Amino acid sequence: MEKLTNFFTNLMRKYLPDAFVFAIGLTILTMILAMVIEGQAPKDMVLAWGDGFWDLLAFTTQMAVILAMGYVLATAPITDKLLNKIAAKVHTPKGAIMVATLVGAVGSYLNWGFGLVIGGIIARKLAMNVKGVHYPLIIAAAYSGFTFYGLGLSASIPVLISTPGHPLEASMGIIPLAETIFSLPMIITAIVLLVTLPFVNAALHPKKNIIEINPALYEEKTAAAPNVLDDHTFATRLNNSRFLSYAIGMIGLVYAVWYFVDGNTLNLNIINFIILFLGIILLGTPAKYMQSLNNGIGTISGIILQFPFYAGIMAIMASSGLVDTIAAAFVNFSTAESLPFWGIISSFFINFFAPSAGGHWVVQGPFMIDAAKELGASISQTSMSVMLGNAWNDLVQPFWILPALALSKLKLKDIMGYLVMIMFYVGIIYIAACLIWGYFL
């Protein structure tokens, strides 16, 4: 295994560019495929790309908010103390890899945005505390837990299709979560992966050429001392007022409670809302919250720059008909039992071009649901196969790796070799789940 891991790691380090370069290359490749396979005119593809470039602007803002404010929540004193206690109990490199995987996995199962942040933070703490930990691997291991979001409470497609009024309700109806993420096959899949993935990741730890964390890269700059004359001014007291933080924080959380009592469902906006006001309470004062938020702002630069490029790629895919061609190539030789299998395979490849699960479902969902109805296949299984393909591909999708890179200060090529190995294993689990679910359950 070590030889195979070294092969992919060396391959990625030599030939894989930075995430932004990857996004540019994927944009050009998508245009070429649309012109060659679909016969589209260059002008039409350039216009489609430009017209769709800002289609994910709202989502980009939501992602930036959840990452920056998730950083604040994950670094709040109470959370920081908990993570420090966890890190203090780990003393071996392989144990550190396993713990980072578990924290990232559980966090992502609860909420993908929280998992992305807390996984990277615990990985960094473990790398600081445990001598001999290979830093690129522990970051990759923590990020690998992100795949659990496809099986968890914030899985975009299952949550969407369980909500009345979703875009495909007329063709597929409402699919309750009991038939997707809370179905027995998916619960078993989540448990099997949670138990085994930490051991798989630990087995990837190299025996030599260990790259340890450089603590100097993560030393936070100390803010300049305040002017003594301003220590007791009215403005300073307001900036450091616990009353103001607790008051507005409680108002925000009371709203969140009433929101759910009134029958509203979980979505990205309410998640961000809760994270914001919970963070304000946990940090204690407006000044401390702003200082922590400023530290977290650096994690969102890649998202702001690159997400619009993926929006443009998705626009090319949708307008050219390329996504239908890719999906049809798999579905044409499917049966009712094998459709979930081909659903996850086609979803895996489509996710390179449409990495947002919501946008992914918009372009692939209609075709897959029509195929399921024509073949008499299970709509819930078909929908979940698209979700699993999305979550599987996300292991090697730079679109989502950006937060891990921002937190770790590593480059894409540093961790991608390990993620490719992890992708192979997770793929076996997900494909087996789809085959067993489709043929035997």
Secondary structure, DSSP 8 states (H G I E B T S, - for coil): -HHHHHHHHHHHHHH---HHHHHHHHHHHHHHHHHHHS---HHHHHHHHHHHTTTTHHHHHHHHHHHHHHHHHHTSHHHHHHHHHHHHT--SHHHHHHHHHHHHHHHHHH-HHHHHHHHHHHHHHHHHHSTT--HHHHHHHHHHGGGGGGGSTT-HHHHHHTSTT-TTHHHH----GGGTTTSHHHHHHHHHHHHHHHHHHHHT--SSS-----GGGG---------GGGTTSHHHHHHT-HHHHHHHHHHHHHHHHHHHHTT----HHHHHHHHHHHHHHHH-SHHHHHHHHHHHHGGGHHHHHHHHHHHHHHHHHHHHTHHHHHHHHHHTT--TTTHHHHHHHHHHHHTTT--SHHHHHHHHHHHHHHHHHHHT--HHHHHHHHHHHHHHHGGG-HHHHHHHHHHHT--HHHHHHHHHHHHHHHHHHHHHHHHHHHHH-
